[in-house]
């Protein structure tokens, strides 16, 4: 089975409290971004163990700890009838970008395994498995706009339709680890309620919707602010850092971005958002 795990964008991101378990309480709206990897899952030939083959962008660390492999093994522990499988992941979405690419990959591995082998798991059950793999993994099970709270793993419905909105995402070839980002953050309550702010016209978001990591990361990585200003100069109605990584995006409501030139080492996705 071949699937295409998509990335996500954060509309606003507020880190409001440090939890006793070492995680942080946050508030953000997650929306799907159609910048995708490719993941294929097949039954392994007889006599072979479950394995994963990685191509595309290099993924740091031991392939044996890849989240897609962990997702399959997590289901296999509860469904021993699952045979050994061969997983193939072609990585396209940048790593350390704040786009949730790794979380999407493992969530899609859960969904594909469920469908391929007829496990009959509900969306709620798949979300439960996904939460065991990472804080935002569960978002990609239903893959629709939500208001994310708690650790980013609990969701509330939100009325938000960005269909047809033009989007440019710029990754400046800069890997920012989650650990680095959170080490620089000071939890605080948001200045404006996020749900109410996003209900207003997009032109107002620039003054009311923000990402706490922007100010925290700016001193060490000034390129992030530079990209954001270039997107506004190109006519974006709203621009922001996404997540805790280094990807910066711009949104154009009912219009198209002016021509933009970026350094050759940057990775850029441009297209329209989906509902």
Residue, then its C-alpha position, 0 to 999 in steps of 0.5 A: x500500500x502506497x500513501x503520501x503523508x502530508x505536513x502541517x502548519x501551525x496557525x498561532x502557537x502559544x506555550x502556556x505552561x511547563x507540565x510536571x512531566x517535563x512536557x509543555x501545555x500549548x495552544x495552536x491550530x493545526x492545518x494540513x499542508x499538502x507537502x508530502x513524503x511517500x510511504x509504502x508498506x508491503x508484506x515481507x517475503x517469507x523468512x524476512x523480518x520487518x524492515x525499513x528502507x529510507x531514501x530522499x532526505x537523510x534522516x538522522x539516527x538509527x533507521x531501526x528507531x524510525x517512527x514508521x517502524x515503531x508504529x508498525x511494531x506497536x500494532x504488531x504487539x497487539x495484533x500478533x497475526x500481523x506478518x513481517x513487513x517491508x516499509x519504504x519511506x521516501x523523505x521529501x518534507x524537511x526535517x527540523x522544520x516545524x512541519x510535523x513530517x516525522x509525526x505524519x509518517x508514523x500516523x500514516x503508517x498506522x492508518x495504512x497498516x490498519x487498512x492493508x491488513x484489515x485490523x478494523x481500528x477506529x479513528x479514535x483507536x488509531x489516535x490512541x496509538x499515535x499519541x504513544x508515538x509523539x505529541x502531534x502524531x494523532x493530528x494526522x489520523x483525521x487530518x483536518x483543521x483542529x485547535x490543539x491543546x494540552x501537549x498538542x495531542x488533544x483536539x477541539x473542532x474549529x470552523x476554519x476553511x482555508x481552501x484555495x488560500x495560496x501558501x508559500x513555505x520556505x525552509x532555509x536549510x536550517x535544522x532546529x531541534x525541538x530540544x533547542x527550541x523549547x530550551x529558549x522558550x518562557x511559557x506565558x498566556x497568549x495575549x489574544x484568544x486564538x480561536x477568536x483571533x482566527x475567526x477574524x479576517x486574515x488581514x488582522x492576524x498579523x497583529x493578533x496571531x503569533x508563534x512564541x518560538x519566533x521571539x525565542x529563536x530570533x536572536x540565534x537565527x535572524x534568517x527567520x525574521x528575514x524570510x518573514x519580512x520577504x513574504x510580507x513584502x511579496x504581499x502575504x496577508x499573514x506570515x509566520x514561523x511554523x511549529x518549533x522548527x525553521x520553516x516560515x510560511x506566507x498566506x495569500x487570501x484570494x490572491x497570488x504571491x509576487x515572484x520570489x527568489x530564494x537561495x539555491x540551498x533553500x527548500x520551497x513549497x508553493x501551492x494552495x491549501x485544502x479544506 
